[in-house]
Amino acid sequence: MKSLLENIIQQRILILDGAMGTMIQKHGLQEADYRGAKFKDHPKLQKGNNDLLSLTSPEIILDIHKGYLEAGADIITTNTFNANRISMRDYGMEEQVYNMNLHAARLANKAITRFENSDEPQQHFIAGTLGPTNRTASMSSDVNDPGARSVTFDDLVAAYSEQARGLIDGGADILLVETIFDVLNCKAALFAIDSVFEEKNTKLPVMVSVTITDASRRTLTGQTLEAFLISVSHFPLFIIGLNCALGAEQLRPFVEELSSKSGFYVSVHPNAGLPNQFGEYDQSAEFMASVTEDFMKEGWVNIIGGCCGTTPQHIRKISEAAKKYKPRIKPIITRYTRLSGLEALTITPETNFVNIGERTNVSGSRKFAKLIQEEK
């Protein structure tokens, strides 16, 4: 699959689909619609549990996929943004996680099969979506306790592993770890994916998409874009990209930076502008396409699509623009020692003396030695 995608992505800019949630909201679904007959007696409210619709209202999801395929999408994303055990705890649907992912991937495959009128479609691909969960592993959940966490790395690995198994078994062609606001969550997802690949003796192309939250030019947990890139570059990613939080206008400098610094293929799927006072997106398909066209004209992207607020109309206009431009050519990235915390540190032959200090060791700190002895 990777070799097939590699061949296509070098020839043209690929189009990713648009927002799933935006299209679901247009249906005005109520509690009974989410529950369906299968979960009519479930003790917890389900309204807003979009991922459950793959099981209870599959025709709605199929119709959304169909709309994006007709608009020109080469890659459609599964309806699984929150289909993980951690997020599903809010709805009491933890035991349905594997089925949600399995059936969501199968629905995407069914949509492509219908669209191509072929039992073995060759021109369109399924990206199995793994969202960020509703927990962060890097930040404290208690202002009075900096070490407090609402989720552990191991919790995230277990949740992402279960989700990845369902997506792979359902026929996903790509795994997309998206809307990442915490690099530690992302690292857990990549570790889980790698473990499941080994478990199943298989490999799929992996995409990672980070979200820059505001004008601070950082992720929610404080990393710069370059620091994030370094943090995940240990993994053999197929594509790295940007999505959500900002519109295409605000993402422009980040797309340019990622394009110049990444040795992976680059994707971007922005929001349809910034939300208005009612949390809705007003940016027209024509205007969004005109802004994203600049990314393509500059040669910065290999995959382009839409996030919050985008519809098949937005994807159609972006797809039409993409036909005029060639895809980004991956630059040769010189190999240096690259380190990252919240910011990046690159050590080159021109770098002056670098002093690496150690404070937390048993000989330099009695307190640290005591913690080690007490296995804390």
C-alpha positions in Angstrom: 0.0 0.0 0.0 2.8 2.4 0.9 4.5 1.8 -2.5 1.3 2.4 -4.3 0.6 5.7 -2.4 4.2 6.7 -2.8 3.9 6.4 -6.6 0.6 8.4 -6.7 1.7 11.1 -4.3 4.8 11.9 -6.4 2.6 12.5 -9.4 -0.1 14.8 -8.0 -1.5 16.5 -4.9 -3.9 14.1 -3.2 -7.2 15.4 -1.8 -8.3 14.5 1.7 -12.0 14.7 2.6 -13.6 17.4 4.9 -15.3 17.5 8.3 -17.3 14.5 9.4 -18.8 16.2 12.5 -20.0 19.3 10.4 -21.9 17.0 8.1 -23.4 15.0 10.9 -24.6 18.2 12.6 -26.6 19.1 9.4 -28.8 16.1 10.0 -30.1 17.5 13.3 -30.1 14.1 15.0 -31.7 13.5 18.4 -31.1 11.1 21.2 -33.1 8.3 19.6 -31.2 8.7 16.3 -27.9 8.1 18.1 -29.2 5.1 20.1 -30.9 3.3 17.3 -32.7 0.0 18.2 -29.5 -1.6 19.4 -28.9 0.8 22.3 -32.4 2.1 23.0 -32.1 1.0 26.7 -28.5 2.1 27.3 -28.4 3.9 30.7 -26.3 6.9 29.5 -27.2 9.7 27.1 -25.8 9.2 23.6 -26.6 12.4 21.8 -23.4 13.8 20.3 -21.7 10.4 20.2 -21.0 10.7 16.5 -18.8 7.6 16.4 -21.7 5.4 17.5 -23.5 6.3 14.3 -21.3 3.8 12.4 -23.3 1.2 14.2 -26.7 2.8 14.6 -27.1 4.9 11.5 -24.6 3.6 8.9 -26.5 5.1 5.9 -25.8 8.6 7.2 -22.1 7.9 7.3 -22.1 6.3 3.9 -23.9 9.3 2.4 -21.3 11.6 3.9 -18.4 9.5 2.4 -20.3 9.5 -0.9 -20.5 13.3 -0.9 -16.8 13.7 -0.4 -15.9 11.1 -3.0 -18.1 12.9 -5.5 -16.4 16.2 -4.6 -13.0 14.8 -5.6 -11.5 13.3 -2.4 -8.8 10.7 -3.0 -8.7 9.8 0.8 -11.7 9.5 3.0 -11.4 9.4 6.8 -13.3 7.0 9.0 -15.9 8.2 11.5 -13.7 7.3 14.5 -12.3 10.5 15.9 -13.4 9.7 19.4 -13.7 5.9 19.0 -11.3 5.0 21.8 -11.9 3.6 25.2 -10.8 6.8 27.0 -13.3 9.1 25.2 -16.1 6.5 25.1 -16.0 6.3 28.9 -18.2 9.5 28.9 -20.9 7.6 27.1 -20.5 4.2 28.8 -19.6 2.7 25.4 -16.1 1.3 26.1 -17.1 -2.2 25.1 -18.1 -1.0 21.6 -14.8 0.6 20.7 -13.5 -2.3 18.6 -16.8 -2.6 16.7 -17.0 1.1 16.1 -13.6 1.1 14.4 -14.2 -2.1 12.5 -17.5 -1.0 11.1 -16.4 2.5 10.4 -13.5 1.3 8.2 -15.9 -1.2 6.5 -18.4 1.6 5.8 -15.6 3.7 4.2 -14.6 0.7 2.1 -18.2 0.2 1.1 -18.5 3.8 0.0 -15.4 3.5 -2.2 -16.5 0.2 -3.6 -19.9 1.7 -4.6 -18.2 4.9 -6.0 -15.7 3.0 -8.1 -18.2 0.3 -9.0 -15.5 -2.3 -8.2 -15.0 -5.0 -5.6 -11.3 -4.1 -5.4 -11.1 -0.3 -5.6 -7.7 1.0 -6.6 -8.0 4.8 -6.9 -9.3 5.9 -3.4 -8.0 5.2 0.1 -9.2 4.9 3.6 -7.5 6.8 6.4 -8.4 5.3 9.8 -8.7 8.2 12.2 -7.2 8.1 15.7 -8.1 11.3 17.5 -6.2 12.8 20.5 -8.6 11.5 23.1 -10.1 14.0 25.7 -7.2 13.6 28.1 -3.6 14.9 28.1 -0.6 13.0 29.4 1.7 15.9 29.7 -0.3 18.4 31.7 -1.5 18.2 35.3 -5.1 17.7 36.0 -4.8 19.4 39.4 -3.5 22.9 39.8 -2.3 22.0 43.3 -0.3 19.0 42.1 2.0 19.4 39.2 2.5 15.6 38.9 -1.2 14.7 38.8 -2.4 13.1 35.5 -5.9 12.1 34.4 -4.4 9.5 32.0 -1.1 7.5 31.8 1.1 6.7 28.9 0.1 3.0 29.3 -3.6 3.9 29.4 -3.2 5.7 26.0 -1.2 2.8 24.5 -3.9 0.3 25.5 -6.7 2.6 24.1 -4.9 3.3 20.8 -3.9 -0.3 20.3 -7.5 -1.4 20.5 -8.6 1.3 18.1 -5.8 0.4 15.6 -6.8 -3.3 15.6 -10.3 -2.4 14.7 -9.3 0.0 11.9 -6.8 -2.5 10.4 -9.2 -5.4 10.6 -11.9 -3.2 8.9 -9.6 -2.5 6.0 -8.0 0.9 6.6 -5.2 1.7 4.1 -3.6 4.4 6.2 -3.6 5.2 10.0 -4.1 8.9 10.7 -3.1 10.2 14.2 -4.8 13.6 14.0 -5.5 16.8 15.9 -2.6 16.2 18.2 -2.2 18.8 20.9 0.1 16.8 23.2 3.2 15.1 21.8 3.1 12.5 24.6 -0.3 11.3 23.5 1.0 11.1 19.9 4.0 9.1 21.1 1.7 6.7 22.8 -0.3 6.3 19.6 2.8 5.7 17.5 4.1 3.1 20.1 0.7 1.4 20.0 0.5 1.4 16.2 4.0 -0.1 16.0 3.2 -2.8 18.5 0.0 -3.7 16.7 1.9 -3.8 13.4 4.3 -6.3 15.0 1.4 -8.3 16.5 -0.4 -8.6 13.2 2.8 -8.9 11.1 1.6 -6.0 8.9 2.6 -2.4 8.0 0.4 0.5 6.9 1.5 4.1 6.0 1.1 6.3 9.1 0.1 10.0 9.0 0.4 12.4 12.0 -1.3 15.8 12.0 -0.7 18.3 14.8 -2.8 21.3 15.8 -1.3 24.7 16.6 -3.9 26.2 18.9 -3.5 30.0 18.6 -1.2 32.9 17.9 1.3 31.6 20.4 2.6 29.5 17.5 2.7 26.4 19.8 0.7 23.3 20.6 -1.6 23.3 23.6 1.1 21.7 25.7 3.6 24.4 24.7 5.7 22.9 21.9 6.8 24.8 18.8 6.1 23.2 15.5 9.8 22.3 14.9 10.1 20.8 18.4 7.0 18.6 17.6 8.5 17.5 14.3 11.7 16.5 16.0 9.8 14.7 18.8 8.0 12.3 16.3 10.8 12.0 13.7 12.0 8.7 15.3 9.0 7.0 13.7 9.0 6.2 9.9 6.1 8.4 9.2 4.7 8.6 5.7 3.1 12.0 6.1 3.2 14.8 8.7 0.8 17.6 8.7 -1.3 20.3 10.3 -5.1 20.5 11.0 -7.8 22.1 13.1 -7.9 25.1 15.4 -7.0 27.6 12.7 -8.1 28.5 9.2 -5.9 28.3 6.1 -4.8 32.0 6.4 -3.5 31.5 10.0 -1.8 28.2 9.1 0.2 29.6 6.2 3.5 30.3 8.1 3.3 26.9 9.7 2.7 25.1 6.4 5.7 26.9 5.0 7.9 26.0 8.0 6.9 22.3 8.0 7.4 22.0 4.2 11.0 23.3 4.6 12.0 21.3 7.6 10.3 17.9 7.1 11.8 14.9 5.4 8.3 13.4 5.2 5.4 14.2 2.9 3.3 17.1 4.1 -0.4 17.4 4.5 -2.7 20.2 5.7 -6.4 20.2 6.3 -7.5 23.6 7.9 -10.8 24.7 9.3 -13.1 26.8 7.2 -11.8 29.9 8.7 -12.2 30.8 12.4 -15.5 30.1 14.2 -18.0 33.0 14.7 -19.6 34.0 18.0 -21.9 31.0 17.7 -19.1 28.5 17.1 -20.1 28.2 13.4 -17.8 28.5 10.3 -18.7 31.1 7.7 -15.8 30.9 5.2 -17.0 30.1 1.8 -15.7 27.2 -0.3 -14.4 29.7 -2.9 -12.5 31.8 -0.4 -11.0 28.8 1.4 -9.9 27.3 -1.9 -8.2 30.6 -2.9 -6.1 30.6 0.3 -5.1 26.9 0.1 -4.3 27.4 -3.5 -1.4 29.5 -2.4 0.1 26.5 -0.5 -0.1 24.5 -3.7 1.3 27.2 -5.9 4.3 27.5 -3.5 4.9 23.8 -3.6 4.4 23.2 0.1 1.9 20.3 0.2 1.4 16.7 -0.9 -2.1 16.2 0.6 -4.7 18.9 1.2 -8.2 18.7 2.6 -10.5 20.3 5.2 -11.3 20.1 8.9 -14.0 21.8 11.0 -16.7 23.6 9.1 -15.7 22.2 5.7 -18.2 20.4 3.4 -18.1 18.7 0.0 -18.4 22.1 -1.6 -15.1 23.2 0.0 -13.4 20.0 -1.0 -14.7 20.3 -4.6 -13.2 23.8 -5.0 -9.9 22.7 -3.4 -9.8 19.7 -5.6 -10.3 21.8 -8.7 -7.5 24.1 -7.7 -5.1 21.2 -6.9 -5.3 19.9 -10.5 -3.3 23.0 -11.6 -0.2 22.3 -9.4 2.5 19.8 -8.9 3.0 18.1 -5.5 5.8 19.2 -3.1 9.1 17.5 -3.6 10.6 16.3 -0.3 13.8 18.3 0.5 17.0 16.6 1.6 17.3 17.2 5.3 20.9 17.2 6.6 21.4 14.8 9.5 22.3 16.5 12.8 21.7 15.9 16.4 18.2 17.3 16.9 16.7 17.5 20.4 13.4 18.8 21.6 11.6 19.8 24.7 9.2 22.7 24.3 11.6 24.1 21.7 14.1 22.6 19.3 17.9 22.3 19.8 19.9 21.4 16.7 23.6 20.8 17.2 25.6 21.4 14.0 29.4 21.6 13.3 29.1 25.4 13.6 27.6 25.2 17.1 29.8 26.5 19.9 30.6 24.5 23.0 27.5 22.7 24.3 27.4 22.0 28.1 25.0 19.2 29.0 24.4 19.4 32.8 23.1 16.8 35.1 21.4 17.6 38.4 19.0 14.7 39.0 21.5 12.0 39.9 22.3 10.1 43.1 25.6 11.7 43.7 24.4 15.2 43.2 21.2 15.1 45.1 20.5 13.4 48.4 16.8 13.8 47.8 17.0 12.1 44.5 19.1 9.3 45.9 16.5 8.7 48.6 13.7 8.6 46.1 15.6 6.0 44.1 16.2 3.9 47.2 12.5 4.1 48.0 11.6 3.1 44.5 9.7 6.3 44.0 
